[in-house]
Amino acid sequence: MSSAVHSTEQYDMDIRSLSSSHRHPQDAPYVHKVGLPPKQNLFKEFKATVKETFFADDPLRSFKDQPRSKKFILGLQAIFPILEWGRSYSFAKFRGDLIAGLTIASLCIPQDIGYAKLANLDPQYGLYTSFVPPLIYAFMGSSRDIAIGPVAVVSLLLGTLLQSEIADPVANAAEYRRLAFTATFFAGITQVTLGFLRLGFLIDFLSHAAIVGFMGGAAITIALQQLKGFLGIKKFTKKTDVVSVMHSVFASANHGWNWQTIVIGVSLLSFLLFAKYIGKKNKKLFWVPAVGPLISVILSTFFVFITRADKDGVQIVKHIEKGINPPSVNQIYFSGDHLLKGVRIGIVAAMIALTEAIAIGRTFAAMKDYQLDGNKEMVALGTMNIVGSMTSCYVATGSFSRSAVNFMSGCQTAVSNIVMSIVVFLTLQFITPLFKYTPNAVLSAIIISAVIGLVDFDAAYLIWKIDKFDFVACMGAFFGVVFASVEIGLLIAVSISFFKLLLQVTRPRTAILGKLPRTAVYRNILQYPEATKVPGVLIVRVDSAIYFSNSNYIKERILRWLIDEEELVNKSSQPKIQFLIVEMSRNQATLNWIFIILYKLTYYNGVSKLVYDPYFAFGAAVTDIDTSGIHALEELYRSLQKREIQLILANPGPVVIDKLHASDFAQLIGEDKIFLTVANAVAACSPKLVEEV
């Protein structure tokens, strides 16, 4: 009871204070005006904008105030990072790289043979792709942990796109290979171009949710494609959708399945999955799943050789070309009809390869706490694919499974890729004839065990919990790949990502603000139910820049808020709305004495790290406005004038206030109607309301 009386007395004191401050302006608290930024030279402003857009990381910072000789060395180190970290290379680091390189080599050799089949190429082309590209990347790449080579998703994508242009890769093998090398060449050109022009942000248009769905769908598709080798089916559909594949599988059930092949496949798949389980349960046994594929190949090859199971219908690899990569420059199409086909396929493959490699590189860079230059990575990946296309390789990128093994094996630098390349070189020179009796079933089992990890149920569930629209994007990409094709799934993934972006731009969030008890802070009344509205004042916050794409919506949404509020006021006999305050930032006066810091908790290697994220501390705001936005504000102002409601702006940013003055809108509404904070704006409005009441 006493607290209620105290609150009433405090309220009366506040009213008297406001009234007296209105009657005696000399006693009113000082209100700081919104600052108008100094005028900038047009060229300097344009230069600053370009620098912030394309050179936000200031890549030439280390070149400043350096002599020419030093700049030359720094330039070489920028192109070839190995020249920088190579100076501090030691035997201890080499030991870690040697073990890691040998471990990933044992994993990559059987995988490469299987992935080449996914791309509808002969087995040796998979091995070629793990020989030359990793060497190039070791000299030019900035990641210490990425393991380079062919990957399942890109192999499937490339094989599907190439087969859509050349229907029979067996009958037209030479033409098919030429188109594959052409696509690889232009994939490299695309990646290098994006890196040099610093357009790496383009790959971010494929949202995380869409990538999770696309990768999951691709994993299911790849696994289903392996049923041909896993079951010993000779006649199999060339389509990739689940309906066609399952129809082909069951149509050949009576006469097309080979029981010996099934026994080999099931036994080795069980062994590989058990090896992965052991590796997950005990991190010290990480090498078990890494060497599992090679052990499977050795055991199955030996078994088929001594039993001659190939005579009983077990399909085998047969012949793998011996020797290192032959040159293929003369096989790339630089003219004719196939040129445009190669360019189109190369661009698509380049974007998917980049997305996977950059994501992997950033993941492991965060774990080891070092910086990864995304643009350098693109140049390195592009260069290795250009060189690869000239040495009989197809599109290579960072492999997540190999990179994880590389990391767990204790790699220190990119030298582990060099070690892997040397092992692949020795394999091509001396060991390939030993793969003659390797059954296709073991390759299918290796691929199935490798792609299972791409189906990320935990990530999908987290997406569902966080954002339902993101989950729709995830499922759209997933079902597009599984029930249609890889291209359709990719198209759906990109389309939904763009649609979400357009939706957020054209339909930004707005909110009604209320005053939090015992503070001068104004917050969303839906998020803070205890926040109270100010009588006679409607406070609206806009959480987006105001552009041509959303200006009309924002104006209409504010007017709808006003209509709804007026209806509530009429029903409850409250004071009529006389002021509309548009909050253009989440910064409040209370930040003068309260500095809000929000941390995101990140776990890796059993260590928690606190990372400051300023976005979460200050939130979104009206960071910019264009001519359409100003025109919308003018229309809103005229509409409010007819209702006898005053328009007030709170805390516009430097860009916004500059444009408001340049367009004379600030003079139109009156510079005294623009305040630094919502609290200042309300304080200016409330005394008038008190006197009227």
C-alpha positions as CSV (number, residue, x, y, z in Angstrom):
1,M,0.0,0.0,0.0
2,S,2.8,2.4,1.0
3,S,4.6,1.6,-2.3
4,A,1.5,2.5,-4.3
5,V,1.2,5.8,-2.4
6,H,4.9,6.4,-3.0
7,S,4.4,5.7,-6.8
8,T,1.5,8.1,-6.9
9,E,3.5,10.8,-5.2
10,Q,6.4,10.2,-7.5
11,Y,4.1,10.5,-10.6
12,D,2.7,13.8,-9.3
13,M,6.2,15.1,-8.8
14,D,7.1,14.1,-12.4
15,I,4.0,15.9,-13.7
16,R,4.8,19.1,-11.7
17,S,8.4,18.9,-12.9
18,L,7.3,18.5,-16.6
19,S,4.8,21.3,-16.3
20,S,7.3,23.7,-14.6
21,S,9.9,22.9,-17.2
22,H,7.4,23.8,-19.9
23,R,6.4,27.1,-18.2
24,H,10.0,28.0,-17.5
25,P,12.2,27.1,-20.5
26,Q,15.3,28.4,-18.7
27,D,14.9,25.5,-16.2
28,A,14.5,22.8,-18.8
29,P,17.3,20.2,-19.1
30,Y,19.7,20.7,-22.0
31,V,18.7,18.6,-25.0
32,H,21.5,17.8,-27.4
33,K,20.6,18.3,-31.1
34,V,21.2,15.7,-33.7
35,G,24.6,16.4,-35.3
36,L,24.8,17.1,-39.0
37,P,28.0,15.4,-40.4
38,P,30.5,17.6,-42.2
39,K,30.2,17.8,-46.0
40,Q,32.5,15.3,-47.8
41,N,34.1,15.6,-51.1
42,L,32.1,13.5,-53.6
43,F,35.2,11.7,-54.9
44,K,36.4,11.0,-51.3
45,E,33.0,9.7,-50.4
46,F,32.9,7.5,-53.4
47,K,36.4,6.2,-52.7
48,A,35.5,5.5,-49.1
49,T,32.4,3.6,-50.2
50,V,34.3,1.5,-52.7
51,K,37.0,0.7,-50.2
52,E,34.5,-0.4,-47.5
53,T,32.6,-2.5,-50.0
54,F,35.5,-4.3,-51.7
55,F,38.5,-3.7,-49.4
56,A,37.0,-3.8,-45.9
57,D,39.9,-5.9,-44.7
58,D,42.4,-3.3,-46.0
59,P,44.6,-5.8,-47.8
60,L,47.4,-3.3,-48.6
61,R,47.8,-2.2,-44.9
62,S,51.1,-4.1,-44.6
63,F,52.5,-2.3,-47.6
64,K,52.3,1.2,-46.1
65,D,55.5,3.0,-45.5
66,Q,57.6,0.1,-46.8
67,P,60.6,0.4,-49.2
68,R,60.2,-1.1,-52.7
69,S,62.3,-4.2,-51.9
70,K,60.1,-5.0,-48.9
71,K,56.9,-4.3,-50.9
72,F,58.1,-6.8,-53.6
73,I,58.7,-9.5,-50.9
74,L,55.3,-8.7,-49.3
75,G,53.7,-9.0,-52.8
76,L,55.2,-12.4,-53.4
77,Q,54.1,-13.5,-49.9
78,A,50.6,-12.3,-50.6
79,I,50.4,-14.5,-53.7
80,F,52.4,-17.4,-52.2
81,P,51.8,-17.6,-48.5
82,I,54.2,-20.5,-48.2
83,L,57.0,-17.9,-48.5
84,E,55.8,-16.3,-45.3
85,W,55.1,-19.3,-43.0
86,G,57.9,-21.4,-44.7
87,R,60.6,-19.3,-43.0
88,S,59.5,-20.5,-39.6
89,Y,58.9,-24.1,-40.7
90,S,60.5,-26.7,-38.4
91,F,61.1,-30.5,-38.2
92,A,58.5,-30.7,-35.4
93,K,55.9,-29.2,-37.8
94,F,57.0,-31.5,-40.6
95,R,56.5,-34.5,-38.4
96,G,52.8,-33.5,-37.8
97,D,52.3,-32.8,-41.5
98,L,53.9,-36.1,-42.6
99,I,51.6,-38.1,-40.3
100,A,48.6,-36.1,-41.5
101,G,49.5,-36.3,-45.2
102,L,50.0,-40.1,-45.0
103,T,46.7,-40.5,-43.2
104,I,44.6,-38.4,-45.6
105,A,46.3,-40.2,-48.5
106,S,45.1,-43.5,-47.3
107,L,41.6,-42.0,-47.2
108,C,41.7,-40.2,-50.5
109,I,43.0,-42.9,-52.8
110,P,39.9,-45.2,-52.6
111,Q,37.6,-42.1,-52.4
112,D,39.1,-40.6,-55.5
113,I,38.4,-43.8,-57.6
114,G,34.8,-43.8,-56.4
115,Y,34.2,-40.0,-56.9
116,A,35.6,-40.2,-60.5
117,K,32.8,-42.7,-61.2
118,L,30.3,-40.2,-59.8
119,A,31.5,-37.7,-62.4
120,N,31.2,-40.5,-65.1
121,L,35.0,-40.4,-65.6
122,D,37.6,-43.2,-65.6
123,P,39.1,-43.9,-62.1
124,Q,42.5,-42.4,-62.8
125,Y,41.0,-38.9,-63.2
126,G,40.0,-38.9,-59.6
127,L,43.6,-39.7,-58.7
128,Y,44.9,-37.1,-61.1
129,T,42.7,-34.5,-59.2
130,S,44.4,-35.4,-55.9
131,F,47.9,-34.9,-57.4
132,V,48.3,-31.6,-59.1
133,P,45.6,-29.3,-57.5
134,P,46.8,-30.0,-53.9
135,L,50.4,-29.0,-54.9
136,I,49.2,-25.7,-56.3
137,Y,47.1,-25.0,-53.3
138,A,49.9,-25.8,-50.9
139,F,51.9,-22.8,-52.3
140,M,49.0,-20.4,-52.8
141,G,46.3,-21.3,-50.1
142,S,46.0,-19.6,-46.8
143,S,44.4,-22.4,-44.9
144,R,46.6,-24.8,-42.9
145,D,43.9,-27.5,-42.6
146,I,42.0,-27.9,-45.9
147,A,42.7,-31.1,-47.7
148,I,42.2,-30.7,-51.4
149,G,40.8,-33.1,-53.9
150,P,37.6,-34.3,-55.6
151,V,34.5,-34.3,-53.4
152,A,31.2,-36.2,-53.7
153,V,28.8,-33.3,-54.1
154,V,30.8,-31.5,-56.8
155,S,31.5,-34.8,-58.6
156,L,27.8,-35.6,-58.7
157,L,26.9,-32.1,-59.8
158,L,29.5,-32.1,-62.5
159,G,28.5,-35.6,-63.7
160,T,24.8,-34.7,-63.8
161,L,25.4,-31.4,-65.7
162,L,27.8,-32.9,-68.2
163,Q,25.5,-35.9,-68.8
164,S,22.6,-33.5,-69.6
165,E,24.7,-32.2,-72.5
166,I,26.3,-35.5,-73.6
167,A,23.9,-38.3,-72.9
168,D,26.3,-41.2,-73.2
169,P,29.6,-40.7,-71.4
170,V,30.8,-44.1,-72.4
171,A,30.1,-44.0,-76.2
172,N,31.3,-40.3,-76.4
173,A,34.1,-40.6,-73.8
174,A,36.5,-38.3,-75.5
175,E,34.0,-35.5,-76.1
176,Y,32.7,-35.9,-72.5
177,R,36.2,-35.6,-71.1
178,R,36.9,-32.5,-73.1
179,L,33.7,-30.8,-71.8
180,A,34.7,-31.8,-68.3
181,F,38.1,-30.2,-68.7
182,T,36.5,-27.1,-70.2
183,A,34.0,-26.8,-67.3
184,T,37.0,-27.2,-64.9
185,F,38.9,-24.4,-66.7
186,F,36.1,-22.0,-66.5
187,A,35.3,-23.0,-62.9
188,G,38.9,-21.9,-62.1
189,I,38.5,-18.6,-64.1
190,T,35.3,-17.9,-62.2
191,Q,36.9,-18.4,-58.9
192,V,40.0,-16.4,-59.7
193,T,37.8,-13.5,-61.0
194,L,35.8,-13.5,-57.9
195,G,38.9,-13.4,-55.8
196,F,40.7,-10.6,-57.7
197,L,37.5,-8.5,-57.9
198,R,36.9,-9.2,-54.3
199,L,33.4,-10.4,-55.0
200,G,33.5,-13.3,-52.5
201,F,30.4,-12.0,-50.8
202,L,28.3,-13.4,-53.7
203,I,28.7,-16.9,-52.3
204,D,27.0,-15.8,-49.1
205,F,23.7,-15.4,-51.1
206,L,23.3,-19.2,-50.7
207,S,22.0,-19.2,-47.1
208,H,23.2,-21.7,-44.5
209,A,19.7,-23.3,-44.4
210,A,19.7,-23.8,-48.2
211,I,23.2,-25.3,-48.1
212,V,22.2,-27.8,-45.3
213,G,19.2,-28.9,-47.3
214,F,21.1,-29.1,-50.6
215,M,24.0,-31.1,-49.1
216,G,21.6,-33.5,-47.3
217,G,19.7,-34.0,-50.5
218,A,22.9,-34.5,-52.5
219,A,24.1,-37.1,-49.9
220,I,20.8,-39.1,-50.3
221,T,21.1,-38.9,-54.1
222,I,24.8,-40.0,-54.1
223,A,24.0,-42.9,-51.7
224,L,21.1,-44.0,-53.9
225,Q,23.3,-43.9,-57.0
226,Q,25.7,-46.3,-55.3
227,L,23.0,-49.0,-55.2
228,K,24.1,-49.9,-58.7
229,G,27.5,-51.0,-57.6
230,F,26.3,-52.1,-54.1
231,L,23.8,-54.6,-55.5
232,G,25.7,-55.5,-58.7
233,I,23.1,-54.1,-61.1
234,K,24.2,-53.8,-64.7
235,K,21.4,-51.9,-66.3
236,F,20.7,-48.8,-64.2
237,T,18.8,-45.5,-64.7
238,K,20.7,-42.4,-65.7
239,K,18.3,-40.2,-63.7
240,T,19.1,-39.1,-60.2
241,D,15.7,-38.6,-58.6
242,V,14.6,-41.1,-55.9
243,V,11.5,-42.4,-57.8
244,S,13.5,-43.3,-60.9
245,V,16.3,-44.8,-58.9
246,M,14.1,-47.0,-56.7
247,H,12.1,-48.1,-59.7
248,S,15.3,-49.2,-61.4
249,V,16.4,-51.0,-58.3
250,F,13.2,-53.0,-57.8
251,A,12.7,-53.6,-61.5
252,S,16.0,-55.5,-61.6
253,A,15.4,-57.3,-58.2
254,N,14.5,-60.7,-59.8
255,H,17.4,-61.0,-62.3
256,G,19.7,-58.0,-61.9
257,W,21.0,-58.3,-58.3
258,N,24.2,-60.3,-57.6
259,W,24.3,-61.9,-54.1
260,Q,28.1,-62.1,-53.9
261,T,28.3,-58.4,-54.6
262,I,25.7,-57.7,-51.9
263,V,27.6,-59.8,-49.4
264,I,30.9,-57.9,-50.1
265,G,29.1,-54.5,-50.0
266,V,27.1,-55.1,-46.8
267,S,30.2,-56.6,-45.0
268,L,32.5,-53.7,-45.9
269,L,29.9,-51.0,-45.3
270,S,29.3,-52.4,-41.8
271,F,33.0,-52.4,-41.3
272,L,33.4,-48.8,-42.4
273,L,30.5,-47.6,-40.3
274,F,31.9,-49.5,-37.3
275,A,35.3,-47.8,-37.9
276,K,33.6,-44.4,-37.9
277,Y,31.8,-45.2,-34.7
278,I,35.1,-46.1,-33.0
279,G,36.6,-42.9,-34.2
280,K,33.7,-40.8,-32.8
281,K,33.7,-42.6,-29.5
282,N,37.4,-42.3,-28.9
283,K,39.1,-39.2,-30.5
284,K,42.5,-40.8,-30.0
285,L,41.5,-43.5,-32.5
286,F,40.7,-40.9,-35.3
287,W,43.0,-42.9,-37.6
288,V,40.7,-45.9,-37.6
289,P,38.0,-44.4,-39.9
290,A,40.8,-42.8,-41.9
291,V,42.5,-46.0,-42.9
292,G,39.3,-48.0,-43.0
293,P,38.6,-47.4,-46.7
294,L,42.1,-48.4,-47.7
295,I,41.9,-51.6,-45.6
296,S,38.5,-52.3,-47.2
297,V,40.0,-52.0,-50.7
298,I,43.0,-54.2,-49.9
299,L,40.9,-56.9,-48.3
300,S,38.1,-56.9,-50.9
301,T,40.6,-56.8,-53.8
302,F,42.6,-59.7,-52.3
303,F,39.3,-61.7,-51.7
304,V,38.1,-61.2,-55.3
305,F,41.5,-62.1,-56.7
306,I,41.9,-65.4,-54.9
307,T,38.2,-66.4,-55.4
308,R,37.9,-65.0,-58.9
309,A,34.5,-63.7,-57.9
310,D,34.5,-61.5,-61.0
311,K,33.7,-64.6,-63.0
312,D,30.5,-65.0,-60.9
313,G,29.2,-61.5,-61.8
314,V,31.1,-59.4,-59.2
315,Q,31.8,-56.1,-61.1
316,I,35.4,-54.9,-60.7
317,V,37.4,-51.8,-61.6
318,K,39.4,-53.6,-64.2
319,H,41.9,-51.1,-65.6
320,I,43.3,-47.9,-64.2
321,E,45.7,-46.0,-66.4
322,K,49.3,-46.1,-65.1
323,G,51.4,-42.9,-64.9
324,I,51.0,-39.2,-63.9
325,N,48.6,-36.7,-65.4
326,P,48.9,-36.3,-69.2
327,P,48.5,-32.7,-70.5
328,S,45.0,-31.7,-71.6
329,V,45.4,-28.1,-72.7
330,N,44.6,-29.0,-76.3
331,Q,41.4,-30.8,-75.2
332,I,39.8,-27.6,-73.7
333,Y,37.1,-26.1,-75.9
334,F,37.9,-22.4,-76.6
335,S,35.3,-22.1,-79.4
336,G,32.3,-23.9,-80.8
337,D,29.0,-24.9,-79.2
338,H,30.6,-26.7,-76.3
339,L,32.3,-23.5,-75.1
340,L,29.2,-21.9,-73.7
341,K,28.1,-25.2,-72.2
342,G,31.5,-25.5,-70.4
343,V,31.2,-21.9,-69.2
344,R,27.7,-22.5,-67.8
345,I,28.6,-25.8,-66.1
346,G,31.9,-24.3,-64.8
347,I,30.3,-21.3,-63.1
348,V,27.7,-23.5,-61.3
349,A,30.4,-26.0,-60.2
350,A,32.7,-23.1,-59.1
351,M,30.1,-21.6,-56.8
352,I,29.3,-24.9,-55.1
353,A,33.0,-25.7,-54.8
354,L,33.8,-22.3,-53.3
355,T,30.9,-22.5,-50.9
356,E,32.1,-25.8,-49.5
357,A,35.8,-24.9,-49.4
358,I,35.3,-21.5,-47.7
359,A,32.9,-22.9,-45.1
360,I,35.4,-25.7,-44.3
361,G,38.4,-23.3,-44.2
362,R,36.6,-20.8,-41.9
363,T,35.5,-23.6,-39.6
364,F,39.0,-24.9,-39.0
365,A,40.5,-21.4,-38.9
366,A,38.2,-20.6,-36.1
367,M,39.2,-23.7,-34.2
368,K,42.9,-22.8,-34.5
369,D,42.3,-19.1,-34.0
370,Y,43.9,-17.7,-37.2
371,Q,42.6,-15.5,-40.0
372,L,41.5,-16.9,-43.4
373,D,41.6,-14.5,-46.3
374,G,38.5,-15.5,-48.4
375,N,39.6,-13.7,-51.5
376,K,43.1,-15.3,-51.4
377,E,41.4,-18.6,-51.0
378,M,39.3,-18.0,-54.1
379,V,42.4,-17.1,-56.1
380,A,44.3,-20.2,-54.9
381,L,41.3,-22.5,-55.6
382,G,40.8,-21.0,-59.0
383,T,44.4,-21.2,-60.0
384,M,44.7,-24.8,-59.0
385,N,41.6,-25.6,-61.1
386,I,42.9,-23.7,-64.1
387,V,46.2,-25.7,-63.9
388,G,44.2,-28.8,-63.1
389,S,42.1,-28.5,-66.3
390,M,45.4,-28.4,-68.3
391,T,46.6,-31.6,-66.5
392,S,43.6,-33.9,-66.9
393,C,41.9,-33.0,-63.6
394,Y,38.3,-32.1,-63.0
395,V,37.0,-29.6,-60.4
396,A,38.8,-29.9,-57.0
397,T,37.9,-28.2,-53.8
398,G,38.2,-28.7,-50.0
399,S,36.9,-32.0,-48.7
400,F,35.3,-31.9,-45.3
401,S,35.9,-35.5,-44.4
402,R,39.6,-35.3,-45.4
403,S,40.1,-31.9,-43.8
404,A,38.6,-33.2,-40.6
405,V,41.0,-36.2,-40.7
406,N,43.8,-33.8,-41.6
407,F,43.0,-31.6,-38.5
408,M,42.7,-34.6,-36.2
409,S,46.0,-36.1,-37.5
410,G,47.8,-33.0,-36.2
411,C,48.6,-31.2,-39.5
412,Q,50.5,-27.9,-39.0
413,T,50.6,-26.4,-42.5
414,A,49.6,-27.0,-46.1
415,V,52.6,-29.3,-46.4
416,S,50.3,-32.2,-45.5
417,N,48.7,-31.6,-49.0
418,I,52.2,-32.0,-50.5
419,V,52.7,-35.3,-48.7
420,M,49.4,-36.5,-49.9
421,S,50.2,-35.5,-53.5
422,I,53.5,-37.4,-53.3
423,V,51.7,-40.6,-52.1
424,V,49.2,-40.2,-54.9
425,F,52.0,-39.7,-57.4
426,L,53.7,-43.0,-56.2
427,T,50.3,-44.7,-56.5
428,L,49.8,-43.6,-60.1
429,Q,53.4,-44.6,-61.0
430,F,53.6,-48.0,-59.4
431,I,50.4,-49.2,-57.6
432,T,47.4,-48.7,-60.0
433,P,47.7,-52.2,-61.6
434,L,46.9,-53.7,-58.2
435,F,43.5,-52.1,-58.2
436,K,42.4,-54.2,-61.2
437,Y,40.4,-56.7,-59.1
438,T,38.9,-54.1,-56.7
439,P,35.1,-54.7,-56.6
440,N,32.8,-51.8,-57.4
441,A,30.9,-52.7,-54.3
442,V,33.7,-51.6,-52.0
443,L,33.8,-48.2,-53.8
444,S,30.1,-47.8,-53.3
445,A,30.4,-48.7,-49.6
446,I,33.2,-46.1,-49.2
447,I,31.1,-43.4,-50.9
448,I,28.0,-44.2,-48.9
449,S,29.9,-44.2,-45.6
450,A,31.5,-40.9,-46.6
451,V,28.3,-39.0,-47.6
452,I,26.2,-40.1,-44.6
453,G,27.8,-37.4,-42.6
454,L,26.5,-34.8,-45.0
455,V,22.9,-35.4,-43.8
456,D,23.0,-33.1,-40.8
457,F,19.8,-33.8,-38.7
458,D,21.0,-31.7,-35.8
459,A,21.5,-28.6,-38.0
460,A,18.1,-29.1,-39.6
461,Y,16.4,-29.4,-36.2
462,L,18.2,-26.3,-35.0
463,I,17.0,-24.4,-38.2
464,W,13.5,-25.5,-37.4
465,K,13.7,-24.2,-33.8
466,I,15.3,-20.9,-34.9
467,D,13.5,-19.9,-38.1
468,K,10.6,-21.7,-39.7
469,F,11.1,-19.9,-43.0
470,D,14.8,-21.0,-43.1
471,F,13.5,-24.5,-42.5
472,V,11.2,-24.2,-45.6
473,A,14.3,-23.2,-47.6
474,C,16.2,-26.1,-46.2
475,M,13.5,-28.6,-47.0
476,G,12.8,-27.0,-50.4
477,A,16.5,-27.6,-51.4
478,F,16.5,-31.1,-49.9
479,F,13.3,-32.3,-51.7
480,G,14.3,-30.6,-54.9
481,V,17.5,-32.6,-55.1
482,V,16.0,-35.9,-53.9
483,F,12.8,-35.8,-56.0
484,A,13.9,-33.8,-59.1
485,S,17.6,-33.4,-59.8
486,V,20.7,-31.7,-58.5
487,E,20.2,-28.7,-60.8
488,I,16.5,-28.3,-59.7
489,G,17.6,-28.6,-56.0
490,L,20.3,-26.0,-56.5
491,L,17.9,-23.7,-58.3
492,I,15.3,-24.0,-55.5
493,A,18.0,-23.4,-52.9
494,V,19.2,-20.2,-54.6
495,S,15.6,-19.0,-55.4
496,I,14.4,-19.4,-51.8
497,S,17.5,-17.7,-50.5
498,F,16.9,-14.7,-52.8
499,F,13.2,-14.7,-52.0
500,K,13.9,-14.6,-48.3
501,L,16.4,-11.7,-48.9
502,L,13.8,-9.8,-50.9
503,L,11.1,-10.5,-48.3
504,Q,13.3,-9.1,-45.6
505,V,14.2,-6.0,-47.7
506,T,10.7,-5.3,-48.9
507,R,8.9,-6.2,-45.6
508,P,11.1,-4.9,-42.8
509,R,10.1,-5.3,-39.2
510,T,8.4,-2.4,-37.4
511,A,7.4,-2.2,-33.7
512,I,5.5,0.0,-31.3
513,L,7.7,1.1,-28.3
514,G,6.8,1.6,-24.7
515,K,8.6,3.0,-21.7
516,L,10.2,0.4,-19.3
517,P,9.3,1.1,-15.7
518,R,11.8,3.2,-13.7
519,T,13.9,3.9,-16.8
520,A,14.2,6.2,-19.7
521,V,14.4,3.3,-22.1
522,Y,11.8,2.6,-24.8
523,R,11.4,-1.0,-26.1
524,N,9.1,-3.2,-28.2
525,I,5.9,-3.7,-26.2
526,L,5.6,-7.3,-27.6
527,Q,9.0,-8.2,-26.3
528,Y,8.5,-6.3,-23.0
529,P,4.8,-6.5,-21.9
530,E,5.6,-4.4,-18.8
531,A,6.5,-1.4,-21.1
532,T,3.8,1.2,-21.0
533,K,2.7,3.5,-23.9
534,V,2.9,7.2,-23.5
535,P,-0.5,8.8,-23.5
536,G,-1.1,10.8,-26.7
537,V,2.1,9.6,-28.3
538,L,2.7,6.7,-30.7
539,I,6.3,5.6,-30.9
540,V,7.2,3.4,-33.9
541,R,10.6,1.9,-34.6
542,V,11.7,0.9,-38.1
543,D,14.3,-1.9,-38.2
544,S,15.6,-1.3,-41.8
545,A,17.0,1.2,-44.2
546,I,14.2,2.9,-46.1
547,Y,14.6,2.3,-49.8
548,F,12.4,2.3,-52.9
549,S,11.7,-1.4,-52.3
550,N,10.1,-0.9,-48.9
551,S,9.3,2.8,-48.5
552,N,5.7,2.5,-49.5
553,Y,5.2,-0.5,-47.2
554,I,6.8,1.3,-44.2
555,K,4.6,4.4,-44.7
556,E,1.4,2.2,-45.0
557,R,2.5,0.1,-42.0
558,I,3.0,3.1,-39.8
559,L,-0.4,4.5,-40.8
560,R,-2.0,1.1,-40.0
561,W,-0.3,1.3,-36.6
562,L,-1.8,4.7,-36.2
563,I,-5.3,3.7,-37.2
564,D,-5.2,0.7,-34.8
565,E,-3.9,2.9,-32.0
566,E,-6.6,5.5,-32.6
567,E,-9.3,2.8,-32.4
568,L,-7.9,1.6,-29.0
569,V,-7.8,5.2,-27.8
570,N,-11.4,5.9,-28.7
571,K,-12.6,2.7,-27.0
572,S,-10.7,3.4,-23.7
573,S,-11.3,7.2,-23.7
574,Q,-7.6,8.0,-23.5
575,P,-6.0,11.2,-24.8
576,K,-6.0,11.6,-28.6
577,I,-2.8,10.8,-30.5
578,Q,-1.0,14.1,-31.1
579,F,2.5,12.9,-31.8
580,L,4.0,10.2,-33.9
581,I,7.7,9.5,-33.0
582,V,9.6,7.5,-35.6
583,E,12.6,5.8,-33.9
584,M,15.4,5.4,-36.4
585,S,18.0,3.7,-34.1
586,R,18.1,1.4,-31.1
587,N,20.6,3.6,-29.3
588,Q,19.1,5.2,-26.2
589,A,20.2,7.9,-23.8
590,T,20.7,5.2,-21.2
591,L,23.8,4.1,-23.2
592,N,25.5,7.1,-21.6
593,W,25.5,5.2,-18.3
594,I,24.8,1.6,-19.3
595,F,27.0,-0.1,-21.9
596,I,25.2,-3.2,-23.1
597,I,27.6,-6.0,-24.1
598,L,26.2,-9.3,-25.4
599,Y,28.4,-12.3,-25.8
600,K,28.0,-15.4,-27.9
601,L,29.3,-18.6,-26.3
602,T,31.3,-20.7,-28.7
603,Y,32.6,-24.1,-27.9
604,Y,35.5,-25.8,-29.6
605,N,38.1,-28.2,-28.4
606,G,36.4,-28.3,-25.0
607,V,37.2,-24.6,-24.5
608,S,34.5,-21.9,-24.3
609,K,35.3,-18.5,-25.9
610,L,33.4,-15.3,-25.4
611,V,33.1,-13.3,-28.6
612,Y,31.7,-9.8,-28.6
613,D,29.1,-9.2,-31.2
614,P,28.2,-5.5,-31.6
615,Y,25.2,-6.2,-33.8
616,F,23.3,-7.9,-30.9
617,A,24.3,-5.0,-28.6
618,F,22.9,-2.2,-30.7
619,G,20.6,-4.0,-33.2
620,A,19.3,-2.9,-36.6
621,A,18.4,0.7,-37.4
622,V,17.5,3.0,-40.3
623,T,21.1,3.1,-41.6
624,D,20.2,4.8,-45.0
625,I,17.4,6.4,-46.9
626,D,17.0,7.1,-50.7
627,T,14.8,9.6,-52.6
628,S,11.8,7.1,-52.5
629,G,12.2,6.9,-48.8
630,I,12.2,10.7,-48.3
631,H,9.2,10.9,-50.6
632,A,7.4,8.3,-48.5
633,L,8.2,10.4,-45.3
634,E,6.8,13.5,-47.0
635,E,3.5,11.7,-47.8
636,L,3.4,10.4,-44.2
637,Y,3.9,14.0,-43.0
638,R,1.0,15.3,-45.2
639,S,-1.2,12.5,-44.0
640,L,-0.4,13.3,-40.4
641,Q,-1.1,17.0,-40.9
642,K,-4.6,16.2,-42.0
643,R,-5.1,14.3,-38.7
644,E,-3.5,17.1,-36.7
645,I,-0.7,14.8,-35.6
646,Q,2.9,16.0,-35.5
647,L,5.7,13.9,-37.0
648,I,8.8,13.6,-34.8
649,L,12.1,11.8,-35.7
650,A,14.4,10.3,-33.1
651,N,18.1,9.7,-33.6
652,P,18.6,9.5,-37.4
653,G,22.1,8.4,-38.3
654,P,24.7,10.6,-40.1
655,V,23.7,9.4,-43.6
656,V,20.0,9.8,-43.0
657,I,20.2,13.2,-41.3
658,D,22.5,14.5,-44.1
659,K,19.9,13.4,-46.8
660,L,17.0,14.8,-44.8
661,H,18.7,18.2,-44.8
662,A,19.8,18.0,-48.4
663,S,16.1,17.3,-49.4
664,D,14.8,20.1,-47.1
665,F,12.6,17.5,-45.3
666,A,14.2,18.6,-42.0
667,Q,13.1,22.1,-42.7
668,L,9.6,20.9,-43.7
669,I,8.9,19.2,-40.4
670,G,11.0,21.6,-38.4
671,E,14.5,21.0,-37.1
672,D,13.0,21.2,-33.6
673,K,11.1,18.0,-34.4
674,I,14.3,15.9,-34.7
675,F,15.7,14.6,-31.4
676,L,18.7,12.6,-30.3
677,T,16.7,10.1,-28.4
678,V,13.1,8.9,-27.9
679,A,13.3,10.0,-24.3
680,N,14.1,13.6,-25.3
681,A,11.3,13.6,-27.9
682,V,8.8,12.3,-25.3
683,A,10.0,14.9,-22.7
684,A,9.3,17.6,-25.3
685,C,5.8,16.3,-26.0
686,S,4.6,15.3,-22.5
687,P,4.4,18.8,-21.0
688,K,1.9,19.9,-23.6
689,L,-0.2,16.9,-23.0
690,V,-0.1,17.5,-19.2
691,E,-1.4,21.0,-19.6
692,E,-4.2,19.9,-21.9
693,V,-5.2,17.2,-19.4
